[in-house]
Amino acid sequence: MSWDPQPVTYFVYHQSRASRVPQGILGLHSQGHLISDFYGGYNVIRGPHQRCWVHLLRDVHALKETYAELPDVLSWAQRVRELYDEGKTWLQHHPVPTDAACQEKYADLLARACALSQPYALVDHPCQTLAKRILRHQDELFQYVRHPGVPSDNNPAERALRPWVIMRKISGGSRSHEGSKTRLTLFSLVSTWAARGLNPFSHCLTLLQPTAASP
């Protein structure tokens, strides 16, 4: 979700990654910008959406590694990377941009990304898959320029998830649905406190303090 001065980390576990899962959590219309990778399950969520550039550039890099002997692939991959870098650099040089300036830069990057991808999207070429992805999600690639403050990747969410994944692998997970639910609730609380710069230990103690009886 979009940047928030009071961030919330919420963990939930489902056996399925179907679209009904994010829809059940976020609703059909997200409040703010949804930041996600390119998994199709998020496509049902309406509202502004920023796709993760780290995921896209990782696939672009893999394309370069696979077809390192093809100059046109290397050139295309480099130009995709340059569009992302240009957007980040522009924001650094315009710390307080006007809405009009953001919209203009957004439209410029969007048009160039489409022009870069269209020649490869309709032909049998190594760049075709990623070119089609860029065109399919063209309006969701440069929201971080259009609305400064929106992250260009979902790294914070993945970093927050990593300790839980490691813990689950080590412990083998909970033995019951209720156990998993309890653990995820506690992990959500601790991670939210940490994200807000609060001391999780002291806040746990506060929660455990008995509530004073009403007179």
N, C-alpha and C positions, 0 to 999 in steps of 0.2 A: 504494500500500500504506500501511499505518498508520504513524504517527510512530515513528521508531526513533532511539535515541541514536547509532547508528552507521549513518547512511543509506547506501544503495547506489543508484547510478544505472546502469541497464542499458539500453543501446540495442540494438535489433534491428530489421532491416528485412525486411518481407515484401511481396510483390506484392499479397497479399490482406489484407482486414480481417475475414475470416470468424472465427467463434467458435473454430475450432481453433487460431488463432494465440495469443490470450491463454491458452487452455487448455493449449497446449503449453509456455508459459512458466511459468504459475502452478500448473498442475495443476487438477484438478477442484474442489479445496477450498483456498481461499487461507488462508495462515497469517497471521492478523491481518486488519485491515480493508482491503478493496479500495476505493480512491478512484477514481472514474471519472465520465465523462460518461454520457449516457443511451443510448449506442450499444448496440444489441441484442446485439452480439457478446460483451459481458461478462456477459450474463444466465446463461450456462452455469456460471459460477464460483460454487460454493456457499461459504457462509460470510458473515460480516458485511460489509456493503457500504454505503458512504456515497457518494451521488451528488453531483455537483458543483453547488453552488448558483450559482456564477458562470454556468454554462451555462443553468440554469433561469431565473435573473433576466434574463439577456440575452434569452431568448425572451419573457419576460413584458414586458420593455421594448419589444420589437418589436411585441408585441400592442397595447400602449398607443399606439404610434406609428401603427399601421395603423387603429385604431378610436378615435382621439382624440375623436371626436364622440359616443361612447356612454358615458354616465355609469356604467352598470353594469359595463362592462369596466374603466374606470379605477378604480372602487371595488374590484373583485375583485383587480386587479393590485396595488393598494396594500396590500390586506390580506394577500396572499401575501408581499409584501416585509416587512410588519410581523412576520409569524411568524418569518421568518429573523432579522430584527434583534432580536426579543425573545429568541430563543435565544442569540445572541451577547452581548447585554446581561446576560442572566441569568448566564452564565459569568463575565463580568467582575465581577459583584457577589458571586459565590460561587467564589472562587479555589480553595478546597479543599472541594468539596461531598461529601456522603456518597453512597454508592451509591443509597440509598433516595431521596434528594432528586433525584438525576439521573434515576432511573427515573420519578419522579412528574412532573418537568417534561417529560421526553420523552413520556410518555403524554398529558399535557395538550396539547402542541403537535401531536402526531400526531392526536388526536381533533379538534382544531379545524381542522387542514388537511383532514381528510376531510370534516368538516361543511361547510367552505367550498367544496369541489370537487364534492361529490355532486350538488347541484342542477343543475350545468352539464354533468355527464358524460353524461347520458342525453338531452339535448336538442340540437337544431341551434342552436348559439350560437357566437360567436367564441371563447369561453373553453373550448369543449368539449375541444379537443385537449390543452391544458395541464392542464385539470382531470382528464382521464383519465390523463395522465402522472403527476400527483401521486398519484392513487389507486393506480395500478399499482406505484409505487415508494414507497408511503407509509412502509414500514419502513426505507427507505434515505435518508430526508431529514434525520432528526434524530439520527443516530448520534453526531454531534459533541457533542450535549448528553448523550446517554446514556453516552458514554464520553469525558469531557474529555481532550483531547490528540489526538483524531482530527480531522484537518482537515475543514473544511466544503467544500473545493474541491480541485481537482487543479492549481491554479496552479503549484506548485513543479515538477511534472512538465512542464508546458507551457513554463515558463521555461527549464528545462534543455534542452528539445528545440529551442527557437527558434534558438540559434546554429548547431546542426547543419543545420537547414532552410535558414538563410541561406547557410551555407557551401556547401551542396549546390546551391543555385540559382546561386550565383556561379561555382562550378567546373564545374557541369554533372554533378556526381556522378562516381563511379568508373567505369572502363570494364570492370570485371569483377566477378563475384560475390566473388572472393577479395579484391579491392581494397576493396569495400564492407565486407566482414566485418572486414578489418584496421582500416579507418578507424573503424568503430563500436566495435571493441574498445578502441582508443586513446582514443576520445572517452568511452567508459564509464569508463575509468580516471581520466582527467583530471577528469571531472565528479564522480566519487565523491570524489576527493581534495578538490576545491573544496567540495563539500557538507559535508565533515567539517572544514572550516577549515584544511586542510593546504595546503602549497605544492606545486602540481603540478610545477613545474620541478625542485625538489629531489628529489621522489620519482621523476621520470623519470630523473634522473641516478643515483639509487640503483639503479634497475632495470637501468641500462646498465652498472653496475660489474661487472667480471668476478668470478665467484664463486671464492673461494679454494679451491684444490685440497685435497682431504682428504689428511692425512698417510698 
